[in-house]
């Protein structure tokens, strides 16, 4: 039976135990029964347990465990039964219970199976008993043959390295609270793969519950099919989980993968065609039929996870290795770039050895800052299974060495599907922790700043109210990474009726005269949300047919930290007298020379006049009250004329354009502060004929 060990380790690291289970040394009648009463029932439980065990699915391991535990009441001192119970626990959410049974099996018979020492080591490992795990791994390693050392030995060395990483990471834990999201979200069944909108108002997640749509049980693992659920935040608590229903969910497996920052575009996984990724669009209050991602992303193999960058120009995704394809592991992270010229997605490219390892990567998430990715990996300095890592891209497009999020976030078991709030203060992920509701549950991580060392501070009080599961060593702290991001959100409505409008939103890098993002407001609610990384001068144009567009300027220095700006927009109809301030028209100080950053806004005017041929407009210049009347009058007139001259150069007929300077005669704010004076220094656009 020595050959089984090679299959064993291949199977452990590929996530399937089927080959090993077929050769498993099960219990015989002779070695189990004794003279106690209850022999027949006990032996029937053993037989039933064996039948479930060899089917090798999570659902049948649970059934086998139930039968084996009943048989264990009859004969608790059978080494092989204790061993099998330990194996079953290793396949459930209660892995922490495996070590006790493995210890007893080994104590009763150190040679119960040739690999009992390995399973004992792994059980210690999963319990974070790293010193005992290392000792047992080494004992197993020393018994390997020279041929086995070249294969199995390398994998044992990796497990020992994971334990050493575990010792290092648990010695200096990060300061966090980890809180179960509660009964409004979690159940006795599995909940995982959470995704959130940038404003944390909505969460979608995957669960395997009895109320799944259509067919109930997956015959492959005897568990319920996956469906996607939605929860909303109310008074700082996630509540009101509901099944998303059709067309997002189907009769088979449907799992959420990622959500756009504004919550209006959802990537999902479906088990059809070998497992592919789809995009769902929210139109008003209804989700449209999911559409498959293009073939350069979906392939004949599994694509299990994907995340779109906030500007919509890149999609990161997980692809399973196909045949002889050269990748770093069985599952790697790839990126596809949207070609603005061909209007198509380009072939996915492997992110390379800095990110990908000889082991598996999964669960990719792109933060709304557009520069930081979070993912899970079995490689790097994982303490066991999948750990969560992050990496940041520099200005030259190079990824930093992935950093482990640390303990207690990461554990020796699989830690997957991590997402981070826009402000970097909260994370969400799935984990199987003691005291949960059953199988995997969803948890919120609250990251604590290093200065929060007093037990009575606000963060500690909030976490205490929500019954925190874990607070790491209060003496050990890490600096919370600064999030340099501005979120702009609000409603787009019609000015007269206040009804919501589905408006086109364009975000322009004024310094490059380049559109960096396009989006639409929700047609039912008028809601919109934009994520603007620091370090750019942004022009924002909100447009809808039959309305005068609205512009906003956000000049955000690189050093600007996280902020949320709420900005409701009212669009004016194209009536005579409708007026807007051109917030992205800039001049050199004290002069009438247009800056380059003004051109995107002025081109909006030219486009509008091209569409609506009957419009005649006035461009008016205004100043603050600093300086003489004559100087300000001349300056305001010349600035208005400069705008008109530019529009004429772009082909707008001069007879449709008028200009006038008003100096400081029409202020829109007091001239008492520099902020107010800046508002008065402006150029306006007014419709005088339609």
Secondary structure, DSSP 8 states (H G I E B T S, - for coil): -TTHHHHHHHHHHHT--HHHHHT-----HHHH--SSS-HHHHHHHHHHHHHHHTT-SHHHHHHHHHHHHHHHHH-TT-HHHHHHHHHHHHTSS-GGGHHHHHHHHHHH-TTSSTTHHHHHHHHHHHTT-HHHHHHHHHHHHHT--HHHHTTHHHHHHHHHHHHHHHHHHHHT---EEEEE--TTT--SS-EEEEEE-TTSSEEEEEE--TT-SS--EETTTTEE--EEEEEEEETTEEEEEEE--TTT--SS-EEEEEE-TTS-EEEEEE-GGGSEEEEEEEETTEE---EE--TTTS-SS-EEEEEE-TTSSEEEEEEE--TT---SSSEEEEEEEEETTTTEE---EE--TTT--SS-EEEEEE-TTSSEEEEEESSTT-SSS-EEEEEEB-TTS-B---EE--TTTS-SS--EEEEE-TTSSEEEEEE--TTSSSSSEEEEEEE--TT---TTSHHHHHHHHTT-SEE--TT---------EEEEEEEEEETTT--B---EEEEEETTTTEEEEEEE--TTT-EEEEEEESSEEEEEEEE-TTEE-EEEEEEE-TT---EEEE--EEEEES-TT-EEE-TT--B-TTS--B-GGGHHHHHHHHHHHHH-TT-EEEEEEE--SSS-HHHHHHHHHHHHHHHHHHHHHTT--GGGEEEEE-TTSS-SS-SSSHHHHHHHSEEEEEEEE-
